[in-house]
């Protein structure tokens, strides 16, 4: 079940944070490829997986078009569900705690 405070804006923020995180490495690898320099298998795999944000962008588009956001979240499967968890992990790191400390 989706968190009641989870919004499309939160997920979009998670995507921006994720993009900022991967852009420097992605640009460096792509620049080397453009210069026809070799990249490692690890770097190539990273570009295809962690450096590829197509699933996250697709998720945000689909949720933005959904008539019922919470229901759409609850019905996610496969890659979209993985993309959701990836975006949520960025939001959790970025959001400050709202819990009050006891004195």
Residue pairs with C-beta under 8 A, 6 or more apart in sequence:
1 74
2 69
2 70
2 73
2 74
6 73
6 88
6 91
7 69
8 60
8 63
8 64
8 69
10 91
11 59
11 60
11 63
11 84
11 87
11 88
11 91
12 60
13 90
13 91
13 94
14 56
14 86
14 87
14 88
14 89
14 90
14 91
14 94
15 53
15 56
15 57
15 60
15 87
15 90
17 90
17 91
17 93
17 94
18 53
18 56
18 86
18 87
18 90
19 53
21 90
22 50
22 51
22 53
25 46
25 51
26 47
26 51
29 39
29 43
29 46
29 47
29 51
30 47
32 38
32 39
33 39
55 79
55 80
55 82
55 83
56 83
56 86
56 87
58 79
58 80
58 83
59 76
59 80
59 83
59 84
59 87
60 87
62 72
62 80
63 69
63 72
63 73
66 72
73 84
76 84
